[in-house]
Amino acid sequence: MHFNIVTDTAGSKVGELASELRNYLKPIIHSKYAYVDVTILVGFRCLPESYKRRSFIRYTKNDNCLAIDISVKLEDYIKMYKIEQRYYLGNIFIEYLREALKKRTFEGLDNEEFIDNIIKWGKEIPIKMDCGSTKVENWFRDEIDWSSDLDK
């Protein structure tokens, strides 16, 4: 499997958060799912509402590529702390990944196990707090963890 996360953002923490997720997940996914013949590309876009950019899921059989393009409104995200953006972006990502895989099967890939693994691995991403400690379980939470540093 080839997996990647790319961004197109305009003034929020979405680009930084996408990098955080990509840098941790990509090597694990490439290692664990090397035998699966599919490319999954995820795009996070945080753009002004005036762009009228819509989210979409597209599979191209010729390239064996599943594209998940997620658009969020800049006007909403610039009002949020980074922990809020991480929470909402994580939930939207999992929602779209579930939807994208619901109608597709790829030889050697158990879709539910794949999603469960992404959630598990995302929860392992360490974030260094201002107090010097390292915090995990920042991604894919059921609720926002207000005890975290707001911009970490």
C-alpha positions as CSV (number, residue, x, y, z in Angstrom):
1,M,0.0,0.0,0.0
2,H,1.1,3.5,-0.7
3,F,-0.5,6.0,1.7
4,N,0.0,9.7,1.9
5,I,-1.6,12.8,3.4
6,V,-1.3,16.2,1.6
7,T,-2.6,19.6,2.5
8,D,-3.9,22.8,1.0
9,T,-4.5,25.3,3.8
10,A,-4.8,29.0,4.3
11,G,-4.1,30.1,7.8
12,S,-5.0,27.4,10.4
13,K,-3.2,24.6,12.1
14,V,-4.5,22.0,9.6
15,G,-1.3,21.8,7.6
16,E,0.7,21.3,10.8
17,L,-1.8,18.7,12.1
18,A,-1.8,16.8,8.8
19,S,2.0,16.6,8.9
20,E,1.8,15.3,12.4
21,L,-0.6,12.6,11.4
22,R,1.3,11.8,8.1
23,N,4.7,11.6,9.7
24,Y,3.6,9.1,12.2
25,L,1.1,7.0,10.2
26,K,2.8,6.8,6.8
27,P,5.9,4.6,7.8
28,I,3.7,2.3,9.9
29,I,1.1,1.8,7.2
30,H,3.7,1.3,4.5
31,S,5.4,-1.4,6.6
32,K,2.3,-3.2,7.9
33,Y,0.4,-3.1,4.6
34,A,3.2,-3.3,2.1
35,Y,1.6,-6.4,0.5
36,V,-1.7,-4.6,-0.3
37,D,-1.9,-3.3,-3.8
38,V,-3.6,0.1,-3.5
39,T,-2.8,3.7,-3.2
40,I,-4.7,5.8,-0.6
41,L,-4.3,9.5,-0.8
42,V,-5.9,11.9,1.7
43,G,-6.0,15.6,1.1
44,F,-6.9,18.0,3.9
45,R,-8.0,21.4,2.6
46,C,-8.8,24.3,5.0
47,L,-9.9,27.1,2.6
48,P,-12.2,30.1,2.7
49,E,-15.8,29.3,2.3
50,S,-15.9,31.6,-0.8
51,Y,-13.8,28.9,-2.7
52,K,-16.8,26.6,-2.5
53,R,-14.5,23.6,-2.3
54,R,-16.4,20.4,-1.5
55,S,-15.1,17.2,0.0
56,F,-15.2,14.1,-2.2
57,I,-14.1,10.5,-2.4
58,R,-12.9,9.1,-5.8
59,Y,-11.6,5.7,-6.8
60,T,-9.7,5.4,-10.1
61,K,-9.5,1.8,-11.2
62,N,-6.7,2.4,-13.8
63,D,-4.4,3.7,-11.1
64,N,-5.9,1.6,-8.3
65,C,-6.0,4.8,-6.3
66,L,-8.5,5.8,-3.6
67,A,-8.5,9.6,-3.2
68,I,-10.2,11.1,-0.1
69,D,-10.3,14.9,-0.4
70,I,-11.6,16.6,2.8
71,S,-12.4,20.2,2.8
72,V,-13.1,22.3,5.9
73,K,-14.0,25.9,6.2
74,L,-11.2,28.3,7.2
75,E,-13.7,30.6,8.9
76,D,-14.5,27.8,11.4
77,Y,-11.0,26.5,12.0
78,I,-9.3,29.9,12.6
79,K,-11.6,30.3,15.6
80,M,-10.4,27.0,17.2
81,Y,-7.5,26.1,19.4
82,K,-5.2,23.5,17.9
83,I,-6.6,20.7,20.1
84,E,-10.1,21.5,18.8
85,Q,-8.8,21.4,15.2
86,R,-7.1,18.1,15.9
87,Y,-10.2,16.6,17.4
88,Y,-12.5,17.7,14.5
89,L,-10.0,16.9,11.8
90,G,-9.4,13.4,13.3
91,N,-13.1,12.6,13.4
92,I,-13.7,13.9,9.9
93,F,-10.8,11.8,8.6
94,I,-12.1,8.6,10.2
95,E,-15.6,9.3,8.9
96,Y,-14.4,9.8,5.3
97,L,-12.1,6.8,5.5
98,R,-14.9,4.6,6.7
99,E,-17.2,5.9,3.9
100,A,-14.5,5.4,1.3
101,L,-13.7,1.8,2.3
102,K,-17.4,0.8,2.8
103,K,-18.0,0.1,-0.9
104,R,-14.5,-1.2,-1.8
105,T,-12.5,-4.3,-1.1
106,F,-8.8,-4.6,-1.7
107,E,-7.1,-8.0,-1.6
108,G,-5.4,-8.6,1.7
109,L,-7.0,-5.6,3.4
110,D,-9.5,-6.0,6.2
111,N,-11.1,-2.5,6.1
112,E,-12.3,-2.5,9.7
113,E,-9.0,-3.7,11.0
114,F,-7.2,-1.1,8.9
115,I,-9.4,1.7,10.4
116,D,-9.0,0.3,13.9
117,N,-5.2,0.2,13.5
118,I,-5.1,3.9,12.2
119,I,-7.1,4.9,15.3
120,K,-4.8,2.9,17.6
121,W,-1.6,4.3,16.0
122,G,-3.0,7.8,16.0
123,K,-3.6,7.6,19.7
124,E,0.2,6.8,20.1
125,I,1.3,10.0,18.5
126,P,3.3,11.9,21.2
127,I,2.8,15.6,21.8
128,K,5.3,17.5,23.9
129,M,3.5,19.8,26.4
130,D,4.7,23.2,27.7
131,C,5.4,21.6,31.1
132,G,7.9,19.3,29.4
133,S,5.8,16.1,29.7
134,T,4.8,14.1,26.7
135,K,1.1,13.4,26.1
136,V,-0.5,10.6,24.0
137,E,-4.1,9.9,23.0
138,N,-4.4,13.3,21.3
139,W,-5.9,12.0,18.0
140,F,-9.2,10.2,17.5
141,R,-10.7,11.0,20.9
142,D,-14.4,10.8,21.8
143,E,-14.2,14.3,23.1
144,I,-11.8,17.2,23.3
145,D,-9.2,16.9,26.0
146,W,-9.3,20.3,27.6
147,S,-6.5,19.4,30.0
148,S,-4.0,19.5,27.1
149,D,-2.1,22.6,26.2
150,L,-4.4,24.5,23.9
151,D,-1.9,25.1,21.1
152,K,0.0,21.7,21.3
